[in-house]
């Protein structure tokens, strides 16, 4: 059998099959560690810096292992990349055919039954397009139909949820794409899932319905830094007004033709809708986010009435048409909805945080546990299989204790594999001097003024990342005012176009400036000079008014622990590493990172952030930063933005005052 060292060699099968392949010592080291974890069925945690090639480093041992392996990713984009590109290529290179399956959440698959019902209800060109595709698709994966974006609301009518699925009672059950996908997954050697699906399956397993883990010999979790927060969602409880009203809407639509719609059931559904409306009305004039102890009595009383009416509707549905599949499915749904709402109402506030996001149109009541480590540990201990966690951002410096504690594996072996890229040569870290503190008025305008000369020197080609939507909105306003009517480079702002379209345009334009927050801090890969500057407005600490953060910090305080040092600081460090990691994605990339938070120098914890970043040349000199990026742009045969001459902007608008 060919050794891993031979497979990853400069003249090995990977080099012959993968364009541009180059051997990397860190990649081989990771592959050997993963293979050993598979053999010993142990845990392993690996921080693999950008460029390590961690995907191949875990896929190749998985393909060679002869075991049933579950690979979980943080995004559907990476999931599709693994299944459609990487695995076929590697399987061919190794000459080792392996049965591979792709499994996504229910809402990613066409539901034939709901499509039929939607088509009967109204005529629509989009529904007609979906129906034509439904006749030819094998997988039913809605991402196949590129002419209807995945975010289009029409998919809510043509896909199912856990609530409205008819299960084995469905007339289309034998042709159900979800059932077929799960069946293929159960018979595959390697299954590609995502964290939301895996953790939802774990939560269901606690109820006796989980299917994924029982057959796995090894589980690899890529982008593992996301796991603790996603787990908290699935091990918590939530119920929204939209879910409650959807039950009533489906009942009104489905029951008239079933023979089960008598007068008493109608009256009960009407009373149920009144109770839901009463809960919404009780929050209409209150703040959008309310801690549970501050909720008005009228809201809680309305929710109690919602539960009572659901129980009545469930019983009436069972009594009036016990053998009719539609009423049976709705009765089961009424029971499950009532149970989940009761879980939210009864959740112990000493074990987590309970709050409601409200508004004039609805609400979302949530309970999120403080920590999920014990439950994750219990699931891992219950399975005699290997668990490999990997990401580019898991450690604070070389310290994994924060991440290991959050996944319930404090003693798991962990290793840092630094990026093979030469960050000292490829990148300058610019720390603009003289900026106000983030909480002071004028900080966002000062950020724009600090970054703008670097943008001009780069000819655009910039990601400007914000820690909040408020900062994003203000930053876009100030930047447009600074630039004036004639923009020297295309300007793309999150929220003005869909995320995927923004990224596509950024890559195609080649000289754009993109302002983003949240989802643009990670999972975004732009290689080449189109991205030559990454600027960040401030350190990404969680907002202090976040209820989950407040509750967690109170939990640390009660136990005499340091919530800032043990939770807030490590989380912010990992988030900053993600944002900075957008810049250098390839051995030929180069550019400037601009960090616009003076706390990096004025606070003692600033060293923790700086020491956790790749080893970049640091400077407080604007001239040095602009000269570096301008030289890089010139080397590529590209140009700085109009108005850039010898290290300064000459546009008249560059110094326009903006009131903040």
C-alpha positions in Angstrom: 0.0 0.0 0.0 1.3 3.5 -1.0 2.3 5.5 2.1 1.0 9.0 2.8 4.5 10.4 2.3 4.6 8.9 -1.2 1.1 10.2 -2.0 1.9 13.7 -1.0 5.4 13.7 -2.6 6.4 16.1 -5.5 6.2 13.2 -7.9 3.3 11.3 -6.4 -0.2 10.7 -7.7 -1.5 14.0 -6.2 1.1 16.0 -8.1 0.1 14.2 -11.3 -3.6 14.8 -10.8 -3.9 18.3 -9.2 -2.9 21.3 -11.2 -0.4 23.5 -9.4 0.1 21.0 -6.6 3.2 21.5 -4.4 4.2 19.4 -1.4 3.8 20.9 2.0 5.3 19.5 5.1 2.5 20.7 7.3 -0.1 19.0 5.1 1.7 15.7 5.3 2.0 16.1 9.1 -1.7 16.7 9.5 -2.6 13.8 7.2 -0.5 11.5 9.3 -2.1 12.7 12.5 -5.6 12.3 11.1 -4.8 8.8 9.9 -3.5 7.9 13.4 -6.7 9.3 15.0 -8.8 7.2 12.7 -6.8 4.1 13.6 -6.9 4.7 17.3 -10.5 6.1 17.3 -9.4 9.1 19.3 -10.0 12.8 19.2 -7.7 15.3 17.4 -7.8 19.1 17.1 -5.8 20.8 14.4 -5.5 24.5 13.6 -4.2 24.6 10.1 -3.2 28.0 8.8 -4.4 29.2 5.4 -2.5 27.4 2.6 -1.8 24.2 4.7 -4.1 22.2 2.5 -6.2 20.8 5.3 -9.0 19.6 3.0 -6.7 17.1 1.3 -5.0 16.3 4.7 -8.2 14.8 6.1 -9.9 13.6 2.9 -7.1 11.4 1.8 -6.9 9.5 5.1 -10.7 9.2 5.0 -10.6 7.7 1.5 -7.8 5.3 2.4 -9.2 4.2 5.7 -11.9 1.8 4.5 -14.1 3.1 7.3 -17.5 4.8 7.3 -16.5 8.5 7.6 -18.7 11.5 8.2 -17.3 14.9 7.0 -19.1 18.0 8.4 -18.5 21.5 7.0 -19.5 24.9 8.2 -21.1 26.0 4.9 -23.1 24.4 2.1 -20.6 26.0 -0.3 -17.7 24.0 1.1 -20.0 21.0 1.3 -20.7 21.2 -2.5 -17.0 21.8 -3.2 -16.0 18.7 -1.4 -18.6 16.5 -3.0 -18.5 17.8 -6.6 -14.9 18.7 -7.0 -12.4 17.5 -4.4 -13.6 14.0 -3.7 -14.0 12.9 -7.3 -10.6 14.3 -8.1 -8.9 12.7 -5.1 -10.6 9.4 -5.7 -9.4 9.3 -9.3 -5.9 10.3 -8.2 -5.7 7.5 -5.7 -7.3 5.0 -8.0 -9.6 4.1 -5.1 -13.3 4.3 -6.0 -15.3 5.1 -2.8 -19.1 5.4 -2.5 -19.7 9.1 -1.5 -23.0 10.8 -0.6 -24.0 14.4 -0.1 -26.6 15.1 2.6 -28.2 18.5 3.3 -31.0 19.7 5.5 -34.6 19.0 4.5 -35.2 22.6 3.2 -32.5 22.1 0.5 -34.6 19.4 -1.3 -37.6 19.7 -3.5 -40.8 18.4 -1.9 -43.0 17.0 -4.7 -46.1 17.0 -2.6 -45.8 20.7 -1.6 -45.0 21.7 -5.2 -48.2 20.0 -6.4 -50.2 21.8 -3.7 -48.6 25.2 -4.5 -49.1 24.7 -8.3 -52.8 23.9 -7.7 -53.2 27.1 -5.6 -51.9 29.6 -8.1 -50.2 30.1 -11.5 -46.6 31.2 -11.4 -43.9 31.2 -14.0 -41.3 30.4 -11.4 -43.4 27.4 -10.1 -43.7 26.2 -13.7 -39.9 26.4 -14.0 -39.5 24.4 -10.8 -42.0 21.9 -12.0 -40.1 21.3 -15.3 -36.9 20.8 -13.3 -38.7 18.4 -11.0 -39.4 16.1 -13.9 -35.7 15.7 -14.6 -33.8 16.1 -11.3 -32.4 13.0 -9.6 -31.2 14.5 -6.4 -33.8 17.2 -5.9 -31.1 19.5 -4.5 -32.5 23.0 -5.2 -29.0 24.4 -5.8 -29.2 22.6 -9.2 -31.8 25.1 -10.5 -29.6 28.1 -10.8 -32.3 30.2 -12.4 -34.2 30.3 -9.1 -31.9 31.5 -6.3 -31.9 29.5 -3.1 -33.0 32.6 -1.2 -36.2 33.0 -3.4 -39.3 32.9 -1.1 -40.9 30.5 -3.6 -38.8 27.7 -2.3 -40.8 27.9 1.0 -43.8 26.6 -1.1 -41.8 23.8 -2.9 -39.8 22.5 0.1 -40.8 21.0 3.4 -39.9 21.6 7.0 -39.9 19.3 10.0 -43.3 20.8 10.9 -45.2 20.4 7.6 -43.7 17.1 6.3 -46.3 14.4 6.1 -43.7 11.6 6.6 -44.6 8.1 5.6 -48.2 9.3 5.1 -47.2 11.4 2.2 -48.5 10.2 -1.2 -45.0 11.0 -2.7 -43.1 9.2 0.1 -41.6 6.6 -2.2 -40.2 9.4 -4.5 -39.2 11.7 -1.6 -35.8 13.3 -2.3 -35.0 13.7 1.4 -35.7 10.0 2.0 -33.7 8.9 -1.0 -30.8 11.2 0.0 -30.7 9.7 3.6 -30.9 6.2 2.2 -27.9 6.8 -0.1 -26.0 8.3 2.9 -26.7 5.3 5.0 -25.1 3.1 2.3 -22.1 5.3 1.5 -18.5 5.0 2.7 -18.1 8.7 3.1 -20.9 11.2 3.7 -20.6 15.0 3.4 -22.9 16.9 5.7 -22.9 20.4 7.3 -22.7 21.4 11.0 -26.4 22.4 11.1 -27.5 19.1 9.9 -25.1 17.1 12.1 -26.0 19.0 15.2 -29.8 18.9 14.4 -29.3 15.1 14.1 -27.6 15.0 17.5 -30.5 17.0 19.1 -33.0 14.6 17.5 -30.9 11.6 18.7 -31.6 12.7 22.2 -35.3 12.1 21.3 -34.5 8.8 19.7 -34.5 9.8 16.0 -30.9 10.6 15.1 -29.5 8.7 12.1 -26.1 10.0 11.1 -23.7 9.2 14.0 -24.6 5.6 14.8 -23.0 4.2 11.7 -19.9 6.4 11.6 -16.4 5.1 12.4 -14.9 8.6 12.2 -16.2 12.2 12.1 -14.3 15.1 10.7 -15.6 18.6 11.5 -14.0 21.3 9.2 -14.5 25.0 10.0 -14.9 23.6 13.6 -14.7 27.0 15.2 -18.4 27.4 14.4 -19.4 24.2 16.3 -20.0 25.5 19.8 -22.3 28.4 18.7 -24.3 26.2 16.3 -24.6 23.5 19.0 -26.0 26.0 21.4 -28.8 26.7 18.9 -29.8 23.1 18.5 -29.5 22.2 22.2 -31.7 25.1 23.1 -35.4 25.8 22.4 -37.1 28.3 20.2 -40.5 29.1 18.9 -41.6 32.0 16.6 -44.8 33.6 15.7 -44.1 32.7 12.1 -44.0 29.0 13.0 -47.3 29.3 15.0 -49.1 31.1 12.2 -47.8 28.7 9.6 -49.6 25.9 11.4 -52.9 27.7 11.3 -52.4 28.7 7.6 -51.6 25.1 6.6 -54.6 23.8 8.5 -57.0 26.2 6.8 -55.5 25.3 3.4 -55.4 21.5 3.8 -58.4 20.5 5.9 -61.4 21.7 3.7 -60.9 18.8 1.3 -60.3 16.1 4.0 -63.8 15.9 5.4 -62.5 16.7 8.9 -63.3 20.4 9.0 -66.3 20.6 11.3 -67.6 23.7 13.2 -65.9 22.9 16.5 -62.5 22.5 14.8 -63.0 25.8 12.9 -63.8 27.6 16.2 -60.7 26.1 17.9 -58.4 27.2 15.1 -59.9 30.7 15.2 -59.3 30.8 19.0 -55.8 29.6 18.4 -55.1 32.4 15.9 -56.5 35.0 18.3 -54.1 33.7 21.0 -51.1 34.0 18.7 -52.3 37.5 17.7 -52.6 38.5 21.3 -49.0 37.4 22.0 -47.8 39.6 19.1 -49.9 42.5 20.2 -48.6 42.4 23.8 -45.0 43.1 22.4 -45.9 45.7 19.8 -44.9 48.8 21.7 -41.9 47.3 23.6 -38.2 47.1 22.7 -37.3 44.6 20.0 -35.2 42.5 22.4 -36.6 41.7 25.8 -35.1 39.6 28.6 -37.6 37.0 29.9 -38.1 38.6 33.4 -39.2 41.9 31.7 -41.9 40.3 29.5 -45.5 41.5 30.1 -48.0 39.1 31.7 -50.3 39.5 28.7 -47.6 37.9 26.5 -47.1 34.9 28.7 -50.8 34.4 29.3 -51.3 34.5 25.5 -48.7 31.8 25.0 -50.4 29.6 27.7 -53.6 30.0 25.7 -51.7 29.1 22.5 -50.6 25.8 24.1 -54.2 25.1 25.4 -55.7 25.7 22.0 -53.1 23.5 20.3 -54.1 20.7 22.6 -57.7 21.2 21.8 -57.0 21.2 18.0 -54.9 18.1 18.3 -57.6 16.1 20.1 -60.3 17.3 17.6 -58.2 16.3 14.6 -57.6 12.8 16.1 -61.3 12.4 17.0 -62.9 13.6 13.7 -60.7 11.8 11.1 -58.4 9.2 12.7 -57.5 7.5 9.4 -57.2 10.6 7.1 -53.4 11.3 6.5 -53.7 15.1 6.4 -55.5 15.5 9.8 -53.2 12.9 11.3 -50.1 14.8 10.2 -51.6 18.1 11.5 -52.5 16.5 14.8 -48.9 15.3 15.2 -47.7 18.7 14.2 -50.0 20.4 16.8 -48.6 18.1 19.5 -45.0 18.8 18.5 -45.5 22.6 18.3 -47.2 22.6 21.7 -44.3 20.5 23.2 -41.6 22.8 21.8 -43.4 25.9 23.0 -43.8 24.4 26.5 -40.0 23.6 26.4 -39.3 27.3 25.9 -41.7 28.4 28.6 -40.3 25.8 31.1 -36.6 26.2 30.4 -34.5 26.9 33.5 -33.0 30.5 33.3 -30.2 29.3 35.6 -29.0 27.0 32.9 -29.1 29.4 30.0 -30.6 32.7 28.7 -34.3 33.2 27.8 -35.4 36.2 25.8 -37.8 37.3 23.1 -37.0 39.2 19.9 -40.2 41.0 19.2 -41.8 43.6 16.8 -45.0 44.7 15.3 -45.2 41.7 13.0 -44.1 38.8 15.2 -41.7 37.4 17.8 -39.1 34.8 18.4 -39.0 33.3 21.9 -35.6 31.6 22.6 -33.8 29.7 25.3 -30.1 29.1 24.7 -27.9 27.1 27.2 -24.8 28.8 28.5 -22.6 26.0 27.4 -23.0 22.8 25.5 -19.7 21.2 26.4 -21.2 18.5 28.6 -23.7 17.4 26.0 -21.1 17.4 23.2 -18.9 15.3 25.4 -21.7 12.8 26.1 -22.4 12.4 22.4 -18.7 11.8 21.6 -18.2 9.4 24.6 -21.2 7.4 23.5 -19.7 6.6 20.1 -16.4 4.6 19.8 -15.3 6.6 16.8 -12.6 9.2 15.9 -13.5 12.9 16.1 -11.2 15.3 14.2 -11.9 19.1 14.6 -10.0 21.4 12.3 -10.1 25.1 11.2 -7.7 27.9 10.5 -8.8 29.6 13.8 -9.0 27.5 16.9 -6.1 28.6 19.1 -5.3 31.9 20.9 -1.7 32.0 20.1 -0.8 28.4 20.8 -3.4 27.9 23.5 -6.4 25.7 22.6 -7.9 25.7 26.1 -10.9 28.0 25.2 -12.0 25.8 22.2 -11.3 22.5 23.9 -13.4 23.5 26.9 -16.3 24.6 24.7 -16.5 21.3 22.9 -16.2 19.2 26.0 -12.8 17.7 25.2 -10.3 19.5 27.5 -7.7 16.7 27.2 -7.8 16.2 23.4 -4.5 16.3 21.6 -4.1 19.6 19.7 -1.6 20.9 17.2 -1.0 24.2 15.4 0.3 24.0 11.8 1.2 27.5 10.7 0.4 28.8 7.3 3.2 28.0 4.7 2.8 31.4 3.2 5.5 34.0 3.9 3.4 36.6 5.6 6.4 38.8 6.6 7.2 39.1 2.9 3.6 39.1 1.5 1.9 41.4 4.0 2.1 44.6 6.0 0.0 45.2 9.1 -0.8 48.9 9.3 -1.9 50.3 12.6 -3.0 53.9 11.9 -1.9 56.3 14.7 -4.1 58.9 16.3 -7.5 57.2 15.9 -10.2 57.8 18.5 -11.5 55.0 20.7 -14.3 53.0 19.1 -16.9 54.3 21.5 -16.0 57.9 20.8 -18.0 60.1 18.3 -16.3 60.2 14.9 -14.6 56.9 15.1 -16.1 55.5 11.8 -15.3 58.7 9.9 -11.7 58.5 11.2 -11.5 54.8 10.1 -12.6 55.9 6.5 -10.0 58.7 6.5 -7.3 56.2 7.7 -8.1 53.6 5.1 -8.9 55.8 2.1 -5.3 56.5 1.1 -4.5 52.8 1.2 -7.5 52.1 -0.9 -6.4 54.7 -3.5 -2.9 53.2 -3.6 -4.4 49.8 -4.2 -6.7 51.1 -6.9 -9.7 49.9 -4.9 -9.2 46.2 -4.4 -10.3 46.4 -0.7 -12.5 44.6 1.8 -13.6 47.1 4.5 -15.0 44.9 7.3 -17.2 46.2 10.1 -18.2 44.6 13.4 -21.8 45.9 13.3 -24.5 46.8 10.7 -24.6 50.3 12.2 -20.9 50.8 11.5 -21.4 49.4 8.0 -24.2 51.9 7.3 -22.3 54.8 8.7 -19.1 53.8 6.9 -20.8 53.6 3.5 -22.3 57.0 4.1 -19.0 58.6 5.0 -17.0 56.9 2.3 -19.5 58.0 -0.4 -19.2 61.6 0.9 -15.4 61.4 0.9 -15.3 60.1 -2.7 -17.8 62.5 -4.2 -19.9 62.0 -7.3 -17.3 60.4 -9.5 -16.1 57.2 -7.8 -12.5 56.2 -8.5 -13.4 52.5 -8.1 -16.6 50.5 -7.9 -18.3 50.5 -4.5 -20.2 47.4 -3.3 -22.1 47.5 0.0 -23.6 44.5 1.9 -27.4 44.7 1.9 -27.6 46.5 -1.4 -27.2 43.2 -3.3 -27.3 39.5 -2.3 -24.1 38.3 -0.8 -23.2 35.8 -3.5 -23.8 38.5 -6.2 -21.6 41.0 -4.3 -18.7 38.5 -4.2 -19.1 37.5 -7.8 -19.0 41.2 -8.9 -16.0 41.9 -6.6 -14.1 39.1 -8.3 -15.2 40.1 -11.9 -14.6 43.8 -11.5 -11.1 43.3 -10.2 -10.8 46.8 -8.6 -13.8 47.1 -6.3 -14.2 48.1 -2.7 -16.6 46.0 -0.7 -18.0 47.0 2.6 -19.3 44.1 4.7 -20.0 42.7 8.1 -20.8 39.3 9.6 -20.7 36.7 6.8 -17.8 38.4 5.0 -15.4 37.9 7.9 -15.1 34.2 7.1 -15.7 31.6 4.4 -14.7 34.1 1.6 -11.9 33.2 -0.7 -10.7 35.9 -3.2 -7.3 35.1 -4.6 -5.1 37.4 -6.6 -4.7 41.2 -6.7 -8.5 41.8 -6.8 -8.2 41.8 -3.0 -5.1 43.6 -1.9 -6.3 45.4 1.3 -8.3 44.1 4.2 -9.3 46.9 6.6 -11.2 46.2 9.9 -12.9 49.0 11.9 -12.5 47.6 15.4 -11.8 44.6 17.5 -14.7 42.1 17.1 -15.9 41.9 20.6 -19.5 40.7 20.9 -22.0 43.6 21.4 -22.5 44.3 25.1 -26.3 44.3 24.8 -26.4 40.7 23.5 -28.5 38.8 26.0 -26.6 35.5 25.6 -23.3 37.4 26.3 -24.7 39.1 29.3 -26.0 35.9 30.8 -22.8 34.0 30.1 -20.8 36.8 31.8 -23.1 36.6 34.8 -22.5 32.9 35.0 -18.8 33.4 35.0 -19.2 36.1 37.7 -21.2 33.8 39.9 -18.5 31.1 39.9 -15.7 33.6 40.5 -14.3 33.3 37.0 -13.1 36.0 34.6 -15.7 36.2 31.8 -13.6 38.7 29.8 -10.4 36.7 29.9 -12.0 33.2 29.5 -14.7 34.0 27.0 -15.0 37.5 25.5 -11.3 37.9 24.7 -10.7 34.4 23.1 -13.9 34.7 21.0 -12.8 38.1 19.7 -9.3 36.9 18.9 -10.6 34.0 16.9 -13.0 36.3 15.0 -10.1 38.8 14.2 -8.0 35.9 12.9 -10.9 35.0 10.5 -11.2 38.5 9.2 -7.4 39.0 8.7 -7.3 35.6 7.0 -9.3 37.0 4.1 -6.2 38.7 2.6 -3.5 36.1 1.9 -5.2 33.1 0.2 -2.4 32.0 -2.1 1.4 32.0 -2.3 1.4 34.8 -4.8 -1.0 37.1 -2.9 0.2 40.3 -1.2 -1.3 43.3 0.4 -2.0 45.4 3.5 -4.1 44.6 6.6 -5.4 47.8 8.3 -6.5 47.4 11.9 -8.3 50.6 13.0 -8.6 50.0 16.8 -6.2 52.0 19.0 -6.8 49.4 21.8 -4.4 47.2 20.1 -1.7 49.5 21.4 -3.3 51.2 24.4 -4.7 48.1 26.2 -2.7 45.2 27.6 -4.9 42.7 25.9 -3.9 44.2 22.5 -0.8 42.0 22.6 -3.0 38.9 22.8 -4.6 39.9 19.5 -1.4 40.9 17.7 0.5 37.8 18.9 -2.2 35.5 17.6 -2.0 36.9 14.0 0.4 35.6 11.4 3.9 37.1 11.6 3.5 40.2 9.5 5.7 43.3 9.3 4.0 46.0 11.5 4.0 49.7 10.8 2.3 52.9 11.9 3.6 54.7 8.8 1.0 55.5 6.2 3.7 56.1 3.6 5.1 52.6 4.3 1.7 50.9 4.0 0.7 52.8 0.8 4.2 52.2 -0.8 4.0 48.5 -0.2 0.5 48.0 -1.7 1.2 50.4 -4.6 4.4 48.4 -5.5 2.4 45.2 -5.4 -0.2 46.6 -7.7 2.4 47.9 -10.1 4.1 44.5 -10.1 0.8 43.0 -11.4 0.7 45.5 -14.2 -2.3 47.3 -12.6 -2.9 50.9 -11.6 -3.7 52.9 -8.5 -7.0 54.7 -8.4 -7.3 58.0 -10.3 -6.2 60.9 -8.1 -3.3 58.9 -6.4 0.1 60.6 -7.0 3.3 59.9 -5.1 1.7 58.6 -1.9 -1.2 61.0 -1.5 -4.7 61.6 -2.9 -5.3 64.6 -5.0 -9.1 64.4 -5.2 -10.8 67.5 -3.9 -13.4 65.4 -2.1 -10.8 63.5 -0.1 -10.9 66.0 2.8 -14.6 66.7 2.8 -15.9 67.1 6.4 -18.7 64.7 7.4 -20.8 65.2 10.5 -21.2 62.1 12.6 
